[in-house]
Amino acid sequence: MKCKLSIQEKLKDLRIEKGLSLQELSEETGISRASLGNYETDDYKEISHKAIITLIGDDEVETVKGIYEYIMDGEEKHLSLRTFDDKIKRKIYEKQNHKCPYCDKSIGGHTYPQGVTEYDYKEMECDHIVPWSQGGKTEENNCQMICKWHNGHKSDN
């Protein structure tokens, strides 16, 4: 009777067959030793073949290595997603001097409340300048901080 091996068993067998330690495989692949070790010992996030194909085809996932890391430890930080990280948000918030670039401007025929333009960090939200739905990337140069009101009332047009 032929026994079907799991992906992690196949990977471990291949690593051993090639004579590589976890550390050497980590250095070769750029995947952390801890993630590789977790995967080999069944301490990993279960993910389907279809989900892997979807991740590979996602424009926001910039490297295949990130997909492997995600599969091994389940941490989304390895994937490049449409959410800006806090470091970028804070940097843009300071660069804009705590101001919403849309306040005191006419947008789409509507004039929004005059006066308040400077906001506390918690009163602002991160926004893609070129909308994500239109191919805008989640990169610092495509990031702006706008007040919650404007973020809730603007469209992707």
C-alpha positions in Angstrom: 0.0 0.0 0.0 1.3 3.4 -1.0 1.2 6.0 1.8 0.6 9.7 0.8 3.0 12.1 2.5 1.9 15.6 3.7 3.6 18.7 2.3 5.6 19.2 5.4 6.8 15.6 5.4 7.8 15.9 1.8 9.7 19.1 2.5 11.5 17.7 5.5 12.4 14.5 3.5 13.8 16.7 0.7 15.8 18.9 3.1 17.3 15.8 4.7 17.9 14.2 1.3 19.8 17.3 0.3 21.8 17.2 3.5 20.7 20.6 4.7 20.1 21.6 8.3 17.2 23.9 9.1 19.7 26.8 9.5 21.2 26.1 6.0 17.8 25.9 4.5 16.8 29.2 6.2 19.9 30.9 4.7 19.1 29.5 1.3 15.5 30.5 1.2 15.4 33.6 3.4 12.7 31.9 5.5 13.3 32.0 9.2 14.6 28.9 10.9 11.8 29.1 13.4 9.1 29.1 10.7 10.8 26.1 8.9 11.0 24.2 12.2 7.4 25.0 13.0 6.3 23.7 9.6 8.2 20.5 9.9 6.7 19.7 13.3 3.1 20.3 12.3 3.0 23.6 14.2 1.8 25.7 11.2 -1.4 27.2 9.7 -3.3 24.9 7.4 -3.7 26.4 4.0 -5.3 25.0 0.9 -3.6 24.6 -2.5 -6.3 27.0 -3.9 -5.4 29.6 -1.3 -1.8 29.4 -2.3 -2.6 29.9 -6.0 -4.8 32.9 -5.0 -2.0 34.4 -2.9 0.5 34.0 -5.8 -1.9 35.7 -8.2 -2.6 38.6 -5.8 -0.9 41.8 -7.0 -0.5 43.0 -3.4 1.7 40.0 -2.5 5.1 41.1 -3.7 7.2 38.0 -3.0 6.6 34.3 -3.1 8.9 34.1 0.0 6.2 36.0 1.9 3.6 33.4 1.0 5.8 30.6 2.3 6.5 32.4 5.6 2.7 33.0 5.9 2.0 29.3 5.3 4.5 28.3 7.9 3.6 30.6 10.8 0.3 32.2 9.8 1.4 35.7 10.4 0.0 38.1 7.9 2.9 40.5 8.3 4.7 38.4 5.7 2.2 39.3 3.1 2.1 42.7 1.5 -1.5 43.7 2.0 -3.6 46.8 1.3 -3.1 48.1 4.8 -0.4 50.6 5.5 1.8 49.8 8.5 1.7 52.2 11.5 5.3 53.5 10.8 4.2 54.8 7.4 0.9 56.2 8.7 2.7 58.1 11.5 5.3 59.4 9.0 2.6 60.7 6.6 0.6 62.2 9.5 3.7 64.2 10.6 4.6 65.2 7.0 1.0 66.6 6.5 1.3 68.5 9.8 -1.7 66.7 11.3 -3.9 68.2 8.5 -6.5 66.6 6.3 -5.7 67.6 2.7 -9.4 67.6 1.8 -10.7 69.9 4.5 -11.6 73.4 3.2 -11.7 72.1 -0.3 -14.5 71.4 -2.7 -14.8 67.8 -3.6 -17.2 66.5 -6.3 -19.4 69.6 -6.1 -19.7 69.5 -2.3 -18.0 72.0 0.0 -17.2 70.4 3.4 -17.1 72.2 6.8 -14.7 75.1 7.0 -12.4 75.7 9.9 -11.0 72.6 11.4 -8.1 71.2 9.3 -5.8 69.8 12.0 -6.6 66.5 13.7 -5.4 64.2 16.4 -3.8 61.0 14.9 -6.8 59.0 16.1 -9.2 61.2 14.2 -7.5 60.4 10.9 -7.4 57.4 8.6 -4.9 56.2 6.1 -6.0 56.3 2.5 -4.6 55.3 -0.9 -4.1 58.4 -3.1 -4.6 56.2 -6.2 -7.3 53.8 -5.0 -6.3 50.2 -4.3 -9.3 49.1 -6.4 -7.8 51.0 -9.4 -4.4 49.4 -9.0 -2.9 51.8 -6.4 -0.1 50.2 -4.4 0.2 50.1 -0.7 3.4 52.2 -0.7 4.4 55.3 1.2 4.3 57.5 -2.0 0.6 56.5 -2.4 -0.4 57.2 1.1 -2.3 60.1 2.7 -3.9 60.7 6.0 -7.4 62.1 5.9 -10.0 62.9 8.5 -12.5 60.1 9.2 -15.3 62.2 7.7 -13.7 62.6 4.3 -12.5 59.0 4.2 -16.1 57.9 4.8 -17.5 60.2 2.1 -15.0 60.0 -0.7 -15.3 57.6 -3.6 -12.7 55.9 -5.8 -13.4 58.2 -8.7 
